[in-house]
Amino acid sequence: MNDLKMTDLKIVVLTPAGEIAGYFINPKVEMILPHYYKLSGTFYDHDGGMPHRIEFNPEVLPYNVDLSGIGTCKHEKLEAVYVQRSRQPVEMIGRCQTQDAISNY
């Protein structure tokens, strides 16, 4: 299990049912298109282990991500988050919640 420091940023990845699938510690977060974000970095499973590879299947329901810990990001939640790279460092791409996207036009 990893030891978090006070300065570490933890980005939680949730299943559609709201359960914790895992999390990133200090990931790189970048807006690649308006309302679409890419997260990349070391991914830990819900038990704190660092899997060599995470499972992904485009037919599985997408993840949700809580970005509220990032002060520079104006969106707090991402939906329709899919794994783009399953080996470490893991990459995921998702869009801001529909309500956020609509209210920012």
N, C-alpha and C positions, 0 to 999 in steps of 0.2 A: 504494500500500500504506500502511496506517495504522501509526503508531508507537505501540507500547504503552508505557505508563508502569508503573512498579512497582506503583502503586496501582490500576491497571485490572483489572477482573474479567472474565475471558474464559470464556464458557459455550459449550462445544463441542456442535454438533449433528451426530449421526452417522447414516449410512444403516443399514438393517437388517444390512448386511454388515460394519458397523464402520468404514466409510470416512468421513472428515470431509466433510460436506456444506457446512459453513460454521460460523460462530460469531457470537455476540453479544458486544459489549464493553459492560460496565456496564449490563446490561438491568434492567428493572424485573421482579421476580419476585414474584408474589403467589399465595397459596393461595385459589382461588375457591370450592372445595368441599373437604371432607376428601379428601386424596390427589389432588386435581386442581390443577394449577398453570398460570398464564398467564405467559408470558414476552413482553416487548415491548421493542423498542428497535431500534437500528441493527444490521442483519444484514450480515455480510461473507461472501462466498463462500470456498471452500476455498483460493483463490489470494490472498485478502486484498483483492479488489476489492469495491466496494460496489454491488451491482446495484440498478437503479431498481425492479425488480420481480422476485420469485422465482416460479418455476413451482410450482403446486400442483394436485393432482388427488386428490380423495377416494378414488379407486380405487387409488392408488399405496400401496405399503407405507409405514407410518408411520415417522417418525424416532425416534431415541433421543437423550436429552440427559443430559450429565454435569453434575450440580449439586454435585459434591464441593468446588468452590471457594467455596461459600457456607457460611460458618460458622453462620449463623442458621437454615439449612434442615436439618431432621432427615432428609430423604430425600436420597440421593446420586445416584440415577438416575431419570430419567423414561422411560417407554415410551409407545407409542401417541400420539406427539406429531404433531399435525397443524397445518398452516398455517391460520390464521384470517384473516389479512390479509397479502396478498402484496406490497403496496407499502410502502416505508419510511415510518414505522417499522413493521417486521414484527411480527406477533403470532402466537404459537403456543400451543396448549393441549395438555397431556399429563397423564398420571397417573403416580404413583410406581410403581415396579416392584411386581409382584404380591406378591413375598416381603416387601417392606417394608410393604405394606398389611396383609398377614396378621399380621405380627409386631407391629404396633402396635395391634391390637385388644385 
